[in-house]
């Protein structure tokens, strides 16, 4: 199973990066893409919240955020309730980039899933969603 998951991830992420010249030019790591994706749905998170979510050290997350900020994908602001904290959100450019990446991911997933019958696709997606919910509790 672990090998199958690795191959699926490669098909969705690495294969797409090789095919998408613009995205490859951005040189976003997987975790940078994931951070941007989370900020798309949950703007204003603090560094420590992002670090906890991705199970990395706060200093590691700070480095990731610094790279994203230097690239113009995110901006940092004072947190509205915690004067010592910094809130992070996507810039308009960052929003456009991650929405484009997500759209290509969806298309790439559709291509991979077309190898299955309609019934098996439905069951596969339903099972993946069930596993994801279980793992995020």
C-alpha positions as a printed Julia matrix, in Angstrom:
137×3 Matrix{Float64}:
   0.0    0.0     0.0
   2.76   2.45    0.89
   4.37   1.95   -2.52
   1.03   2.56   -4.25
   0.54   5.78   -2.27
   4.05   6.95   -3.18
   3.35   6.28   -6.86
   0.03   8.17   -6.71
   1.71  11.14   -5.03
   4.41  11.12   -7.66
   1.8   11.07  -10.41
  -0.09  13.96   -8.84
   2.82  16.18   -7.72
   6.14  15.33   -9.31
   4.79  14.35  -12.7
   2.72  17.51  -12.82
   5.68  19.68  -11.88
   7.69  18.24  -14.76
   4.82  18.91  -17.16
   3.92  22.4   -15.92
   6.74  24.74  -16.89
   5.29  27.72  -15.01
   4.8   25.79  -11.8
   8.24  24.18  -12.01
   9.68  27.69  -12.41
   8.1   28.66   -9.09
  10.16  25.97   -7.34
   7.66  25.54   -4.52
   8.32  22.59   -2.23
   5.48  20.29   -1.28
   5.22  21.79    2.21
   5.25  25.34    0.8
   2.35  24.38   -1.47
   0.53  22.81    1.47
   1.06  25.9     3.64
  -0.31  28.1     0.87
  -3.28  25.76    0.44
  -4.07  25.91    4.15
  -3.79  29.7     4.17
  -6.23  29.82    1.27
  -8.92  28.31    3.46
  -7.69  29.62    6.83
  -6.04  33.04    6.48
  -4.54  34.68    9.54
  -2.94  31.63   11.14
   0.1   32.19   13.33
   3.5   30.6    12.76
   3.09  28.33   15.78
  -0.33  27.16   14.53
   1.1   26.35   11.11
   4.06  24.54   12.69
   1.72  22.44   14.85
  -0.54  21.63   11.91
   2.37  20.38    9.8
   4.23  18.82   12.76
   7.43  20.79   12.23
   9.47  22.99   14.54
   8.42  26.63   14.8
  11.84  27.68   13.49
  11.39  25.42   10.45
   7.99  26.96    9.74
   9.44  30.45   10.19
  12.01  29.63    7.47
   9.29  28.32    5.16
   7.23  31.46    5.73
  10.25  33.67    5.12
  10.83  32.01    1.72
   7.14  32.42    0.82
   7.21  36.05    1.94
  10.41  36.79    0.0
   8.73  35.31   -3.09
   5.69  37.54   -2.63
   3.24  34.7    -1.93
   2.35  35.61    1.66
   2.32  38.64    3.9
   2.74  38.85    7.63
   0.7   41.13    9.86
   0.35  41.73   13.56
  -2.13  39.27   14.99
  -5.41  41.04   15.89
  -5.65  39.55   19.41
  -2.1   38.5    20.34
   0.18  41.54   20.15
   3.32  39.37   20.22
   2.22  37.09   17.38
   2.3   37.41   13.62
  -0.66  36.4    11.46
   0.03  35.07    7.97
  -2.13  35.37    4.87
  -1.76  34.94    1.15
  -1.08  37.95   -1.05
  -3.29  38.36   -4.13
  -0.41  36.89   -6.16
  -0.12  33.94   -3.74
  -3.87  33.33   -3.98
  -3.72  33.29   -7.78
  -0.76  30.9    -7.75
  -2.24  28.39   -5.29
  -5.64  28.45   -6.97
  -3.91  27.68  -10.28
  -1.91  24.87   -8.7
  -5.06  23.42   -7.15
  -6.91  23.55  -10.45
  -4.06  21.67  -12.15
  -3.94  19.16   -9.25
  -7.66  18.48   -9.71
  -7.22  17.95  -13.44
  -4.23  15.7   -12.83
  -6.2   13.65  -10.27
  -9.05  13.31  -12.75
  -6.62  11.94  -15.3
  -5.28   9.39  -12.83
  -8.77   8.39  -11.68
  -9.97   7.85  -15.27
  -8.13   4.53  -15.11
 -11.01   3.31  -12.88
 -14.63   2.7   -13.74
 -17.12   5.33  -12.59
 -18.28   3.11   -9.71
 -14.75   2.32   -8.57
 -13.78   6.04   -8.82
 -16.69   6.95   -6.56
 -15.76   4.26   -4.02
 -12.06   5.17   -4.15
 -12.68   8.87   -3.56
 -15.18   8.11   -0.8
 -12.66   5.81    0.91
  -9.88   8.42    0.61
 -12.12  11.08    2.14
 -13.04   8.72    4.99
  -9.34   8.02    5.68
  -8.51  11.72    5.55
 -11.23  12.54    8.06
 -10.0    9.78   10.36
  -6.4   10.95   10.15
  -7.22  14.6    10.86
  -9.12  13.98   14.09
